[in-house]
């Protein structure tokens, strides 16, 4: 799998309000990740949204990259 998400995911203000979507579709990355989180398998999600298994995995890799790059500060209580 080509892990670089920019080959498979686009962010265009004219498509889905600028939400990240699978290139060539209007399928938001968040929808795919939410379906996986709900327990659906990669093949089921791919079929349901008419994308490839690879595109579903890339969506998950994109989400992981966002979480990895997130920086939070713990506030004292």
C-alpha positions, 0 to 999 in steps of 0.5 A, a space after each residue: 500500500 502506498 502510505 502517503 495519504 496525499 495521493 489518495 486524499 484531497 481537501 478542496 473547499 468546493 467538496 464537502 465543505 473542505 473536509 478531507 475526502 477520498 480523491 475522485 469521490 465525495 466520501 469523507 475520510 471521517 465517515 470511513 474512519 467512523 465506520 471502522 470504529 463502529 466495528 465494520 471491517 475494511 471490505 465492508 466499509 469499502 463496499 458500502 462507500 464504493 471505494 477500495 480497501 486501500 483507500 479505506 486503509 489510507 483514510 485510517 493512516 491519515 487519521 493516525 497521522 493527525 492524531 500523532 501530530 496533535 499536541 496537547 498541554 495538560 492543564 494543572 488542576 
